Amino acid sequence: MVNHYKKSLLDYLNLLHQARKQPMKNPQKWKILQEKLVQRLFYIGRKIREKKDEVNAIHQLRKNSERRLTKEQSVSAKDRISYLEDQIDEYHWLIDGFKSIGDGIAYTFISRYDLKP
């Protein structure tokens, strides 16, 4: 999944590097980059919520005492949960990458020693 977002990460980094060359010349580039980052972060956040909802639904299905799953269904449900949790971890990694690009915007105009952690 990370390979799916590799192009957009590289595009955003390229935009950041181009805008850093002359930061005060074209403020429209900064605005476009920030809007794209915010849209992407909201999209990924929505995907994480969807995956977590699916994991919770599978957990509820597995723990339902009225309707027990067969062994094969239970193994398949566990595999699906593991796959979804791996996807959630990858989405969190992507969020860190996109936030790092946002930090690059802030560090362009403000010294890193002036910002609080």
Backbone atoms as SQL, in Angstrom:
CREATE TABLE atoms (id INTEGER PRIMARY KEY, chain TEXT, resi INTEGER, resn TEXT, atom TEXT, x REAL, y REAL, z REAL);
INSERT INTO atoms VALUES
  (1, 'A', 1, 'MET', 'N', 0.821, -1.182, 0.000),
  (2, 'A', 1, 'MET', 'CA', 0.000, 0.000, 0.000),
  (3, 'A', 1, 'MET', 'C', 0.873, 1.256, 0.000),
  (4, 'A', 2, 'VAL', 'N', 2.010, 1.188, 0.656),
  (5, 'A', 2, 'VAL', 'CA', 2.884, 2.356, 0.697),
  (6, 'A', 2, 'VAL', 'C', 3.345, 2.703, -0.720),
  (7, 'A', 3, 'ASN', 'N', 3.545, 1.681, -1.548),
  (8, 'A', 3, 'ASN', 'CA', 3.943, 1.940, -2.939),
  (9, 'A', 3, 'ASN', 'C', 2.859, 2.698, -3.690),
  (10, 'A', 4, 'HIS', 'N', 1.620, 2.499, -3.288),
  (11, 'A', 4, 'HIS', 'CA', 0.510, 3.208, -3.922),
  (12, 'A', 4, 'HIS', 'C', 0.622, 4.720, -3.682),
  (13, 'A', 5, 'TYR', 'N', 1.105, 5.104, -2.525),
  (14, 'A', 5, 'TYR', 'CA', 1.220, 6.522, -2.167),
  (15, 'A', 5, 'TYR', 'C', 2.621, 7.082, -2.408),
  (16, 'A', 6, 'LYS', 'N', 3.527, 6.260, -2.911),
  (17, 'A', 6, 'LYS', 'CA', 4.904, 6.701, -3.120),
  (18, 'A', 6, 'LYS', 'C', 4.980, 7.882, -4.073),
  (19, 'A', 7, 'LYS', 'N', 4.216, 7.835, -5.157),
  (20, 'A', 7, 'LYS', 'CA', 4.245, 8.916, -6.145),
  (21, 'A', 7, 'LYS', 'C', 3.773, 10.228, -5.530),
  (22, 'A', 8, 'SER', 'N', 2.695, 10.186, -4.742),
  (23, 'A', 8, 'SER', 'CA', 2.200, 11.432, -4.153),
  (24, 'A', 8, 'SER', 'C', 3.182, 11.965, -3.113),
  (25, 'A', 9, 'LEU', 'N', 3.807, 11.074, -2.334),
  (26, 'A', 9, 'LEU', 'CA', 4.827, 11.529, -1.382),
  (27, 'A', 9, 'LEU', 'C', 5.978, 12.217, -2.104),
  (28, 'A', 10, 'LEU', 'N', 6.442, 11.609, -3.182),
  (29, 'A', 10, 'LEU', 'CA', 7.544, 12.206, -3.937),
  (30, 'A', 10, 'LEU', 'C', 7.129, 13.510, -4.607),
  (31, 'A', 11, 'ASP', 'N', 5.894, 13.578, -5.094),
  (32, 'A', 11, 'ASP', 'CA', 5.402, 14.818, -5.704),
  (33, 'A', 11, 'ASP', 'C', 5.358, 15.947, -4.676),
  (34, 'A', 12, 'TYR', 'N', 4.869, 15.639, -3.474),
  (35, 'A', 12, 'TYR', 'CA', 4.792, 16.660, -2.428),
  (36, 'A', 12, 'TYR', 'C', 6.186, 17.101, -1.989),
  (37, 'A', 13, 'LEU', 'N', 7.109, 16.158, -1.895),
  (38, 'A', 13, 'LEU', 'CA', 8.488, 16.528, -1.558),
  (39, 'A', 13, 'LEU', 'C', 9.105, 17.396, -2.641),
  (40, 'A', 14, 'ASN', 'N', 8.818, 17.077, -3.885),
  (41, 'A', 14, 'ASN', 'CA', 9.319, 17.877, -4.997),
  (42, 'A', 14, 'ASN', 'C', 8.743, 19.294, -4.939),
  (43, 'A', 15, 'LEU', 'N', 7.439, 19.408, -4.666),
  (44, 'A', 15, 'LEU', 'CA', 6.824, 20.736, -4.520),
  (45, 'A', 15, 'LEU', 'C', 7.471, 21.517, -3.377),
  (46, 'A', 16, 'LEU', 'N', 7.743, 20.827, -2.276),
  (47, 'A', 16, 'LEU', 'CA', 8.381, 21.483, -1.127),
  (48, 'A', 16, 'LEU', 'C', 9.762, 21.998, -1.494),
  (49, 'A', 17, 'HIS', 'N', 10.548, 21.175, -2.177),
  (50, 'A', 17, 'HIS', 'CA', 11.900, 21.602, -2.553),
  (51, 'A', 17, 'HIS', 'C', 11.876, 22.746, -3.556),
  (52, 'A', 18, 'GLN', 'N', 10.918, 22.729, -4.487),
  (53, 'A', 18, 'GLN', 'CA', 10.810, 23.829, -5.443),
  (54, 'A', 18, 'GLN', 'C', 10.411, 25.123, -4.747),
  (55, 'A', 19, 'ALA', 'N', 9.492, 25.024, -3.812),
  (56, 'A', 19, 'ALA', 'CA', 9.024, 26.223, -3.125),
  (57, 'A', 19, 'ALA', 'C', 10.080, 26.760, -2.174),
  (58, 'A', 20, 'ARG', 'N', 10.945, 25.901, -1.659),
  (59, 'A', 20, 'ARG', 'CA', 11.990, 26.343, -0.736),
  (60, 'A', 20, 'ARG', 'C', 13.086, 27.155, -1.419),
  (61, 'A', 21, 'LYS', 'N', 13.241, 26.980, -2.713),
  (62, 'A', 21, 'LYS', 'CA', 14.287, 27.700, -3.423),
  (63, 'A', 21, 'LYS', 'C', 14.052, 29.203, -3.361),
  (64, 'A', 22, 'GLN', 'N', 12.813, 29.613, -3.523),
  (65, 'A', 22, 'GLN', 'CA', 12.439, 31.029, -3.414),
  (66, 'A', 22, 'GLN', 'C', 11.142, 31.095, -2.606),
  (67, 'A', 23, 'PRO', 'N', 11.250, 31.032, -1.286),
  (68, 'A', 23, 'PRO', 'CA', 10.048, 30.891, -0.459),
  (69, 'A', 23, 'PRO', 'C', 9.096, 32.073, -0.515),
  (70, 'A', 24, 'MET', 'N', 9.592, 33.268, -0.678),
  (71, 'A', 24, 'MET', 'CA', 8.714, 34.435, -0.652),
  (72, 'A', 24, 'MET', 'C', 8.198, 34.831, -2.036),
  (73, 'A', 25, 'LYS', 'N', 8.709, 34.186, -3.070),
  (74, 'A', 25, 'LYS', 'CA', 8.352, 34.598, -4.422),
  (75, 'A', 25, 'LYS', 'C', 6.922, 34.183, -4.806),
  (76, 'A', 26, 'ASN', 'N', 6.539, 32.967, -4.467),
  (77, 'A', 26, 'ASN', 'CA', 5.226, 32.486, -4.889),
  (78, 'A', 26, 'ASN', 'C', 4.505, 31.824, -3.715),
  (79, 'A', 27, 'PRO', 'N', 3.717, 32.595, -2.954),
  (80, 'A', 27, 'PRO', 'CA', 3.013, 32.000, -1.805),
  (81, 'A', 27, 'PRO', 'C', 1.900, 31.039, -2.229),
  (82, 'A', 28, 'GLN', 'N', 1.494, 31.095, -3.481),
  (83, 'A', 28, 'GLN', 'CA', 0.435, 30.197, -3.959),
  (84, 'A', 28, 'GLN', 'C', 0.888, 28.738, -3.920),
  (85, 'A', 29, 'LYS', 'N', 2.190, 28.496, -4.153),
  (86, 'A', 29, 'LYS', 'CA', 2.717, 27.134, -4.090),
  (87, 'A', 29, 'LYS', 'C', 2.562, 26.557, -2.682),
  (88, 'A', 30, 'TRP', 'N', 2.804, 27.395, -1.683),
  (89, 'A', 30, 'TRP', 'CA', 2.679, 26.940, -0.294),
  (90, 'A', 30, 'TRP', 'C', 1.231, 26.586, 0.022),
  (91, 'A', 31, 'LYS', 'N', 0.330, 27.422, -0.463),
  (92, 'A', 31, 'LYS', 'CA', -1.091, 27.179, -0.200),
  (93, 'A', 31, 'LYS', 'C', -1.550, 25.879, -0.855),
  (94, 'A', 32, 'ILE', 'N', -1.148, 25.662, -2.083),
  (95, 'A', 32, 'ILE', 'CA', -1.525, 24.443, -2.792),
  (96, 'A', 32, 'ILE', 'C', -0.972, 23.210, -2.078),
  (97, 'A', 33, 'LEU', 'N', 0.280, 23.285, -1.677),
  (98, 'A', 33, 'LEU', 'CA', 0.904, 22.161, -0.982),
  (99, 'A', 33, 'LEU', 'C', 0.197, 21.865, 0.337),
  (100, 'A', 34, 'GLN', 'N', -0.114, 22.902, 1.097),
  (101, 'A', 34, 'GLN', 'CA', -0.805, 22.703, 2.375),
  (102, 'A', 34, 'GLN', 'C', -2.194, 22.113, 2.168),
  (103, 'A', 35, 'GLU', 'N', -2.919, 22.588, 1.161),
  (104, 'A', 35, 'GLU', 'CA', -4.261, 22.053, 0.901),
  (105, 'A', 35, 'GLU', 'C', -4.191, 20.580, 0.500),
  (106, 'A', 36, 'LYS', 'N', -3.219, 20.232, -0.326),
  (107, 'A', 36, 'LYS', 'CA', -3.072, 18.836, -0.724),
  (108, 'A', 36, 'LYS', 'C', -2.734, 17.951, 0.477),
  (109, 'A', 37, 'LEU', 'N', -1.861, 18.448, 1.347),
  (110, 'A', 37, 'LEU', 'CA', -1.498, 17.676, 2.533),
  (111, 'A', 37, 'LEU', 'C', -2.694, 17.464, 3.457),
  (112, 'A', 38, 'VAL', 'N', -3.472, 18.508, 3.664),
  (113, 'A', 38, 'VAL', 'CA', -4.640, 18.395, 4.544),
  (114, 'A', 38, 'VAL', 'C', -5.652, 17.423, 3.958),
  (115, 'A', 39, 'GLN', 'N', -5.896, 17.519, 2.660),
  (116, 'A', 39, 'GLN', 'CA', -6.834, 16.595, 2.019),
  (117, 'A', 39, 'GLN', 'C', -6.362, 15.150, 2.155),
  (118, 'A', 40, 'ARG', 'N', -5.078, 14.929, 1.942),
  (119, 'A', 40, 'ARG', 'CA', -4.535, 13.572, 2.021),
  (120, 'A', 40, 'ARG', 'C', -4.607, 13.042, 3.451),
  (121, 'A', 41, 'LEU', 'N', -4.321, 13.899, 4.433),
  (122, 'A', 41, 'LEU', 'CA', -4.379, 13.457, 5.832),
  (123, 'A', 41, 'LEU', 'C', -5.803, 13.116, 6.251),
  (124, 'A', 42, 'PHE', 'N', -6.779, 13.901, 5.807),
  (125, 'A', 42, 'PHE', 'CA', -8.174, 13.582, 6.123),
  (126, 'A', 42, 'PHE', 'C', -8.597, 12.277, 5.450),
  (127, 'A', 43, 'TYR', 'N', -8.158, 12.074, 4.218),
  (128, 'A', 43, 'TYR', 'CA', -8.493, 10.847, 3.504),
  (129, 'A', 43, 'TYR', 'C', -7.920, 9.622, 4.220),
  (130, 'A', 44, 'ILE', 'N', -6.660, 9.709, 4.620),
  (131, 'A', 44, 'ILE', 'CA', -6.024, 8.583, 5.310),
  (132, 'A', 44, 'ILE', 'C', -6.672, 8.355, 6.670),
  (133, 'A', 45, 'GLY', 'N', -7.021, 9.425, 7.356),
  (134, 'A', 45, 'GLY', 'CA', -7.718, 9.278, 8.643),
  (135, 'A', 45, 'GLY', 'C', -9.045, 8.564, 8.481),
  (136, 'A', 46, 'ARG', 'N', -9.763, 8.876, 7.406),
  (137, 'A', 46, 'ARG', 'CA', -11.029, 8.200, 7.134),
  (138, 'A', 46, 'ARG', 'C', -10.803, 6.721, 6.840),
  (139, 'A', 47, 'LYS', 'N', -9.755, 6.401, 6.100),
  (140, 'A', 47, 'LYS', 'CA', -9.439, 5.007, 5.802),
  (141, 'A', 47, 'LYS', 'C', -9.090, 4.237, 7.077),
  (142, 'A', 48, 'ILE', 'N', -8.358, 4.876, 7.990),
  (143, 'A', 48, 'ILE', 'CA', -8.021, 4.223, 9.257),
  (144, 'A', 48, 'ILE', 'C', -9.284, 3.922, 10.047),
  (145, 'A', 49, 'ARG', 'N', -10.202, 4.878, 10.103),
  (146, 'A', 49, 'ARG', 'CA', -11.459, 4.641, 10.832),
  (147, 'A', 49, 'ARG', 'C', -12.252, 3.499, 10.209),
  (148, 'A', 50, 'GLU', 'N', -12.278, 3.433, 8.879),
  (149, 'A', 50, 'GLU', 'CA', -12.993, 2.347, 8.208),
  (150, 'A', 50, 'GLU', 'C', -12.372, 0.997, 8.546),
  (151, 'A', 51, 'LYS', 'N', -11.052, 0.921, 8.527),
  (152, 'A', 51, 'LYS', 'CA', -10.376, -0.344, 8.835),
  (153, 'A', 51, 'LYS', 'C', -10.611, -0.745, 10.284),
  (154, 'A', 52, 'LYS', 'N', -10.567, 0.225, 11.201),
  (155, 'A', 52, 'LYS', 'CA', -10.818, -0.082, 12.612),
  (156, 'A', 52, 'LYS', 'C', -12.255, -0.540, 12.826),
  (157, 'A', 53, 'ASP', 'N', -13.197, 0.071, 12.134),
  (158, 'A', 53, 'ASP', 'CA', -14.593, -0.367, 12.240),
  (159, 'A', 53, 'ASP', 'C', -14.751, -1.806, 11.746),
  (160, 'A', 54, 'GLU', 'N', -14.046, -2.123, 10.671),
  (161, 'A', 54, 'GLU', 'CA', -14.121, -3.488, 10.150),
  (162, 'A', 54, 'GLU', 'C', -13.512, -4.489, 11.135),
  (163, 'A', 55, 'VAL', 'N', -12.396, -4.121, 11.762),
  (164, 'A', 55, 'VAL', 'CA', -11.780, -4.988, 12.770),
  (165, 'A', 55, 'VAL', 'C', -12.741, -5.202, 13.934),
  (166, 'A', 56, 'ASN', 'N', -13.381, -4.132, 14.388),
  (167, 'A', 56, 'ASN', 'CA', -14.333, -4.261, 15.498),
  (168, 'A', 56, 'ASN', 'C', -15.521, -5.135, 15.115),
  (169, 'A', 57, 'ALA', 'N', -15.988, -5.019, 13.885),
  (170, 'A', 57, 'ALA', 'CA', -17.107, -5.853, 13.440),
  (171, 'A', 57, 'ALA', 'C', -16.713, -7.328, 13.421),
  (172, 'A', 58, 'ILE', 'N', -15.504, -7.621, 12.989),
  (173, 'A', 58, 'ILE', 'CA', -15.040, -9.008, 12.979),
  (174, 'A', 58, 'ILE', 'C', -14.893, -9.534, 14.402),
  (175, 'A', 59, 'HIS', 'N', -14.367, -8.687, 15.305),
  (176, 'A', 59, 'HIS', 'CA', -14.248, -9.104, 16.711),
  (177, 'A', 59, 'HIS', 'C', -15.623, -9.410, 17.297),
  (178, 'A', 60, 'GLN', 'N', -16.607, -8.582, 17.016),
  (179, 'A', 60, 'GLN', 'CA', -17.955, -8.828, 17.538),
  (180, 'A', 60, 'GLN', 'C', -18.537, -10.108, 16.955),
  (181, 'A', 61, 'LEU', 'N', -18.267, -10.365, 15.700),
  (182, 'A', 61, 'LEU', 'CA', -18.755, -11.588, 15.068),
  (183, 'A', 61, 'LEU', 'C', -18.111, -12.819, 15.711),
  (184, 'A', 62, 'ARG', 'N', -16.826, -12.721, 15.995),
  (185, 'A', 62, 'ARG', 'CA', -16.116, -13.848, 16.608),
  (186, 'A', 62, 'ARG', 'C', -16.572, -14.099, 18.043),
  (187, 'A', 63, 'LYS', 'N', -16.946, -13.053, 18.746),
  (188, 'A', 63, 'LYS', 'CA', -17.298, -13.198, 20.157),
  (189, 'A', 63, 'LYS', 'C', -18.792, -13.386, 20.389),
  (190, 'A', 64, 'ASN', 'N', -19.547, -13.493, 19.319),
  (191, 'A', 64, 'ASN', 'CA', -20.989, -13.691, 19.431),
  (192, 'A', 64, 'ASN', 'C', -21.250, -15.110, 19.935),
  (193, 'A', 65, 'SER', 'N', -21.841, -15.231, 21.123),
  (194, 'A', 65, 'SER', 'CA', -22.065, -16.549, 21.710),
  (195, 'A', 65, 'SER', 'C', -23.260, -17.258, 21.079),
  (196, 'A', 66, 'GLU', 'N', -24.156, -16.521, 20.458),
  (197, 'A', 66, 'GLU', 'CA', -25.328, -17.140, 19.843),
  (198, 'A', 66, 'GLU', 'C', -24.974, -17.875, 18.546),
  (199, 'A', 67, 'ARG', 'N', -24.055, -17.321, 17.808),
  (200, 'A', 67, 'ARG', 'CA', -23.668, -17.929, 16.539),
  (201, 'A', 67, 'ARG', 'C', -22.158, -18.123, 16.525),
  (202, 'A', 68, 'ARG', 'N', -21.744, -19.350, 16.768),
  (203, 'A', 68, 'ARG', 'CA', -20.311, -19.636, 16.816),
  (204, 'A', 68, 'ARG', 'C', -19.778, -19.879, 15.408),
  (205, 'A', 69, 'LEU', 'N', -18.554, -19.441, 15.192),
  (206, 'A', 69, 'LEU', 'CA', -17.908, -19.658, 13.898),
  (207, 'A', 69, 'LEU', 'C', -17.242, -21.027, 13.881),
  (208, 'A', 70, 'THR', 'N', -17.128, -21.594, 12.699),
  (209, 'A', 70, 'THR', 'CA', -16.375, -22.836, 12.573),
  (210, 'A', 70, 'THR', 'C', -14.888, -22.514, 12.694),
  (211, 'A', 71, 'LYS', 'N', -14.096, -23.551, 12.825),
  (212, 'A', 71, 'LYS', 'CA', -12.659, -23.341, 12.965),
  (213, 'A', 71, 'LYS', 'C', -12.072, -22.638, 11.744),
  (214, 'A', 72, 'GLU', 'N', -12.510, -23.026, 10.555),
  (215, 'A', 72, 'GLU', 'CA', -11.991, -22.397, 9.336),
  (216, 'A', 72, 'GLU', 'C', -12.399, -20.928, 9.273),
  (217, 'A', 73, 'GLN', 'N', -13.642, -20.641, 9.647),
  (218, 'A', 73, 'GLN', 'CA', -14.102, -19.255, 9.638),
  (219, 'A', 73, 'GLN', 'C', -13.357, -18.416, 10.667),
  (220, 'A', 74, 'SER', 'N', -13.078, -19.017, 11.816),
  (221, 'A', 74, 'SER', 'CA', -12.353, -18.302, 12.863),
  (222, 'A', 74, 'SER', 'C', -10.918, -17.999, 12.425),
  (223, 'A', 75, 'VAL', 'N', -10.267, -18.961, 11.805),
  (224, 'A', 75, 'VAL', 'CA', -8.902, -18.741, 11.304),
  (225, 'A', 75, 'VAL', 'C', -8.910, -17.674, 10.222),
  (226, 'A', 76, 'SER', 'N', -9.897, -17.735, 9.343),
  (227, 'A', 76, 'SER', 'CA', -9.997, -16.726, 8.291),
  (228, 'A', 76, 'SER', 'C', -10.251, -15.336, 8.879),
  (229, 'A', 77, 'ALA', 'N', -11.079, -15.256, 9.923),
  (230, 'A', 77, 'ALA', 'CA', -11.353, -13.971, 10.574),
  (231, 'A', 77, 'ALA', 'C', -10.093, -13.425, 11.234),
  (232, 'A', 78, 'LYS', 'N', -9.320, -14.298, 11.881),
  (233, 'A', 78, 'LYS', 'CA', -8.065, -13.858, 12.511),
  (234, 'A', 78, 'LYS', 'C', -7.071, -13.357, 11.472),
  (235, 'A', 79, 'ASP', 'N', -7.001, -14.055, 10.342),
  (236, 'A', 79, 'ASP', 'CA', -6.113, -13.613, 9.260),
  (237, 'A', 79, 'ASP', 'C', -6.538, -12.249, 8.730),
  (238, 'A', 80, 'ARG', 'N', -7.840, -12.061, 8.587),
  (239, 'A', 80, 'ARG', 'CA', -8.355, -10.774, 8.108),
  (240, 'A', 80, 'ARG', 'C', -8.037, -9.659, 9.092),
  (241, 'A', 81, 'ILE', 'N', -8.183, -9.933, 10.386),
  (242, 'A', 81, 'ILE', 'CA', -7.855, -8.943, 11.423),
  (243, 'A', 81, 'ILE', 'C', -6.377, -8.579, 11.351),
  (244, 'A', 82, 'SER', 'N', -5.529, -9.590, 11.199),
  (245, 'A', 82, 'SER', 'CA', -4.087, -9.337, 11.105),
  (246, 'A', 82, 'SER', 'C', -3.769, -8.476, 9.881),
  (247, 'A', 83, 'TYR', 'N', -4.398, -8.780, 8.752),
  (248, 'A', 83, 'TYR', 'CA', -4.177, -8.009, 7.533),
  (249, 'A', 83, 'TYR', 'C', -4.631, -6.558, 7.709),
  (250, 'A', 84, 'LEU', 'N', -5.798, -6.361, 8.317),
  (251, 'A', 84, 'LEU', 'CA', -6.312, -5.007, 8.526),
  (252, 'A', 84, 'LEU', 'C', -5.431, -4.220, 9.482),
  (253, 'A', 85, 'GLU', 'N', -4.928, -4.864, 10.519),
  (254, 'A', 85, 'GLU', 'CA', -4.046, -4.165, 11.461),
  (255, 'A', 85, 'GLU', 'C', -2.729, -3.778, 10.801),
  (256, 'A', 86, 'ASP', 'N', -2.235, -4.622, 9.894),
  (257, 'A', 86, 'ASP', 'CA', -1.034, -4.246, 9.133),
  (258, 'A', 86, 'ASP', 'C', -1.306, -3.030, 8.251),
  (259, 'A', 87, 'GLN', 'N', -2.480, -2.996, 7.633),
  (260, 'A', 87, 'GLN', 'CA', -2.844, -1.838, 6.814),
  (261, 'A', 87, 'GLN', 'C', -2.941, -0.571, 7.666),
  (262, 'A', 88, 'ILE', 'N', -3.505, -0.690, 8.853),
  (263, 'A', 88, 'ILE', 'CA', -3.611, 0.463, 9.747),
  (264, 'A', 88, 'ILE', 'C', -2.226, 0.976, 10.106),
  (265, 'A', 89, 'ASP', 'N', -1.290, 0.059, 10.375),
  (266, 'A', 89, 'ASP', 'CA', 0.089, 0.464, 10.679),
  (267, 'A', 89, 'ASP', 'C', 0.718, 1.195, 9.496),
  (268, 'A', 90, 'GLU', 'N', 0.468, 0.706, 8.287),
  (269, 'A', 90, 'GLU', 'CA', 1.013, 1.374, 7.110),
  (270, 'A', 90, 'GLU', 'C', 0.396, 2.757, 6.923),
  (271, 'A', 91, 'TYR', 'N', -0.888, 2.894, 7.200),
  (272, 'A', 91, 'TYR', 'CA', -1.529, 4.210, 7.113),
  (273, 'A', 91, 'TYR', 'C', -0.917, 5.179, 8.128),
  (274, 'A', 92, 'HIS', 'N', -0.602, 4.684, 9.329),
  (275, 'A', 92, 'HIS', 'CA', 0.033, 5.547, 10.324),
  (276, 'A', 92, 'HIS', 'C', 1.427, 5.977, 9.853),
  (277, 'A', 93, 'TRP', 'N', 2.134, 5.060, 9.190),
  (278, 'A', 93, 'TRP', 'CA', 3.446, 5.407, 8.657),
  (279, 'A', 93, 'TRP', 'C', 3.306, 6.505, 7.601),
  (280, 'A', 94, 'LEU', 'N', 2.273, 6.389, 6.760),
  (281, 'A', 94, 'LEU', 'CA', 2.034, 7.416, 5.734),
  (282, 'A', 94, 'LEU', 'C', 1.705, 8.761, 6.365),
  (283, 'A', 95, 'ILE', 'N', 0.916, 8.743, 7.428),
  (284, 'A', 95, 'ILE', 'CA', 0.587, 9.998, 8.116),
  (285, 'A', 95, 'ILE', 'C', 1.858, 10.663, 8.625),
  (286, 'A', 96, 'ASP', 'N', 2.770, 9.865, 9.190),
  (287, 'A', 96, 'ASP', 'CA', 4.039, 10.431, 9.656),
  (288, 'A', 96, 'ASP', 'C', 4.814, 11.064, 8.505),
  (289, 'A', 97, 'GLY', 'N', 4.812, 10.413, 7.349),
  (290, 'A', 97, 'GLY', 'CA', 5.508, 10.962, 6.190),
  (291, 'A', 97, 'GLY', 'C', 4.912, 12.279, 5.724),
  (292, 'A', 98, 'PHE', 'N', 3.589, 12.330, 5.642),
  (293, 'A', 98, 'PHE', 'CA', 2.931, 13.564, 5.204),
  (294, 'A', 98, 'PHE', 'C', 3.106, 14.681, 6.243),
  (295, 'A', 99, 'LYS', 'N', 3.086, 14.331, 7.517),
  (296, 'A', 99, 'LYS', 'CA', 3.304, 15.346, 8.555),
  (297, 'A', 99, 'LYS', 'C', 4.731, 15.873, 8.516),
  (298, 'A', 100, 'SER', 'N', 5.678, 15.027, 8.143),
  (299, 'A', 100, 'SER', 'CA', 7.063, 15.487, 8.015),
  (300, 'A', 100, 'SER', 'C', 7.188, 16.521, 6.901),
  (301, 'A', 101, 'ILE', 'N', 6.442, 16.333, 5.826),
  (302, 'A', 101, 'ILE', 'CA', 6.443, 17.329, 4.758),
  (303, 'A', 101, 'ILE', 'C', 5.851, 18.635, 5.276),
  (304, 'A', 102, 'GLY', 'N', 4.793, 18.544, 6.077),
  (305, 'A', 102, 'GLY', 'CA', 4.211, 19.745, 6.687),
  (306, 'A', 102, 'GLY', 'C', 5.194, 20.436, 7.607),
  (307, 'A', 103, 'ASP', 'N', 5.994, 19.649, 8.332),
  (308, 'A', 103, 'ASP', 'CA', 7.028, 20.242, 9.179),
  (309, 'A', 103, 'ASP', 'C', 8.069, 20.967, 8.345),
  (310, 'A', 104, 'GLY', 'N', 8.338, 20.439, 7.153),
  (311, 'A', 104, 'GLY', 'CA', 9.286, 21.102, 6.257),
  (312, 'A', 104, 'GLY', 'C', 8.800, 22.486, 5.858),
  (313, 'A', 105, 'ILE', 'N', 7.489, 22.625, 5.732),
  (314, 'A', 105, 'ILE', 'CA', 6.923, 23.941, 5.426),
  (315, 'A', 105, 'ILE', 'C', 7.185, 24.897, 6.590),
  (316, 'A', 106, 'ALA', 'N', 6.937, 24.428, 7.789),
  (317, 'A', 106, 'ALA', 'CA', 7.131, 25.285, 8.965),
  (318, 'A', 106, 'ALA', 'C', 8.597, 25.651, 9.139),
  (319, 'A', 107, 'TYR', 'N', 9.494, 24.689, 8.926),
  (320, 'A', 107, 'TYR', 'CA', 10.924, 24.957, 9.120),
  (321, 'A', 107, 'TYR', 'C', 11.505, 25.850, 8.033),
  (322, 'A', 108, 'THR', 'N', 10.793, 26.047, 6.946),
  (323, 'A', 108, 'THR', 'CA', 11.258, 26.957, 5.909),
  (324, 'A', 108, 'THR', 'C', 11.213, 28.402, 6.402),
  (325, 'A', 109, 'PHE', 'N', 10.191, 28.731, 7.166),
  (326, 'A', 109, 'PHE', 'CA', 9.990, 30.118, 7.581),
  (327, 'A', 109, 'PHE', 'C', 10.402, 30.389, 9.025),
  (328, 'A', 110, 'ILE', 'N', 10.468, 29.356, 9.832),
  (329, 'A', 110, 'ILE', 'CA', 10.785, 29.526, 11.258),
  (330, 'A', 110, 'ILE', 'C', 11.967, 28.633, 11.598),
  (331, 'A', 111, 'SER', 'N', 12.881, 29.159, 12.393),
  (332, 'A', 111, 'SER', 'CA', 14.012, 28.368, 12.828),
  (333, 'A', 111, 'SER', 'C', 13.528, 27.192, 13.683),
  (334, 'A', 112, 'ARG', 'N', 14.162, 26.053, 13.511),
  (335, 'A', 112, 'ARG', 'CA', 13.728, 24.880, 14.270),
  (336, 'A', 112, 'ARG', 'C', 13.961, 25.042, 15.755),
  (337, 'A', 113, 'TYR', 'N', 14.846, 25.954, 16.145),
  (338, 'A', 113, 'TYR', 'CA', 15.099, 26.180, 17.566),
  (339, 'A', 113, 'TYR', 'C', 14.045, 27.091, 18.189),
  (340, 'A', 114, 'ASP', 'N', 13.282, 27.795, 17.360),
  (341, 'A', 114, 'ASP', 'CA', 12.235, 28.667, 17.873),
  (342, 'A', 114, 'ASP', 'C', 10.915, 27.944, 18.089),
  (343, 'A', 115, 'LEU', 'N', 10.779, 26.746, 17.530),
  (344, 'A', 115, 'LEU', 'CA', 9.551, 25.972, 17.668),
  (345, 'A', 115, 'LEU', 'C', 9.625, 25.070, 18.894),
  (346, 'A', 116, 'LYS', 'N', 8.515, 24.971, 19.600),
  (347, 'A', 116, 'LYS', 'CA', 8.463, 24.058, 20.738),
  (348, 'A', 116, 'LYS', 'C', 8.157, 22.655, 20.218),
  (349, 'A', 117, 'PRO', 'N', 8.709, 21.634, 20.866),
  (350, 'A', 117, 'PRO', 'CA', 8.438, 20.262, 20.415),
  (351, 'A', 117, 'PRO', 'C', 6.998, 19.876, 20.674);
